[in-house]
Amino acid sequence: MGMRKELKFIVCQETWRDKDGNTSANHIEIMEEHGYSHCRLSFYPNENVMILSNVYVDSIFRERGYCHAMLDYMEMRFRHIREHILVYVDSWAPDYVRQMYQKRGYIIQSNN
């Protein structure tokens, strides 16, 4: 597959509040400008990790660096919020997925 061009990302930051107006959750949606990849970063007031979820790259654009570029962007913009990033990886996920997150130093949780 060919080398990817410089990717641009769109960010939507959400702050959810409880009935008393206190922040109950923060969510950051990151999407490649054409919608070919996206992920969600969530963090809660009483936790010391950010949770990475909904990581997706359209099958046509896989193995072109979209995921790495998106995670690089996410880390550059938001890693200062919490020191650790937690990601849930299904037990049936391919080994390369787990290895990618391990190389980045993420905390991996699995359902096995």
C-alpha positions, 0 to 999 in steps of 0.5 A: 500500500502507498504512503499516506499523505499528512493527515488532518484530524477533527476534534470534538470535546464533550464535557458531561455534567451531573444534575448538580453541574459537576463534571462527570465525564470528559470525552474527546472524539478524534476523526480523520478529516474525511472520516476514514479513521476515528477514536474516542478518549474518555476520562473521569474526575476520579480516575488516573487514566484516560480510556481509549476506545472506538479505535477504527480505520476503514478497511480500505485505508488500513496498513497506510499509517492512519491508526499510528498517525491518529494515535500520535495526534491524540498523544501530542494533543491530550497526553498531558491530561492523564499520565496513563492510557488504558485500552480494552482489547478483545481476546480474539483481536489479532496479536499485532493490535495488542503489540501496537498498544504495548509499544506505545506503553498503554495499559491493556485490559482484555476479557480473557 
